[in-house]
Amino acid sequence: MPVTTTAKRALRSSKNKETVNKLIIKKLEVAVRIAKRSKTSEKVLKAVSLVDRAAKKSVIHKNKAARIKSQLSKLLVKTVKSTGKTSKKK
């Protein structure tokens, strides 16, 4: 157990950050799992957004975020090729 007041404050802060980080990671894992299962662009974009936010807050490493986003984007490419539709932005 921490002895000094500064160490006690750091422990409190560390516990709070741990709970927030676990929540972010749990939401991220669920979103990625749903995106991989459904393969819809809406679900994939939601998962990519959560990945970006987690990487920005340093909850996950930026290379891991890039790897997850790459896997998710491959799902979108497969669905676009199989349906034969392309999305054009004006």
Helices and strands as residue ranges (DSSP letters): H 5-38, H 41-56, H 62-83
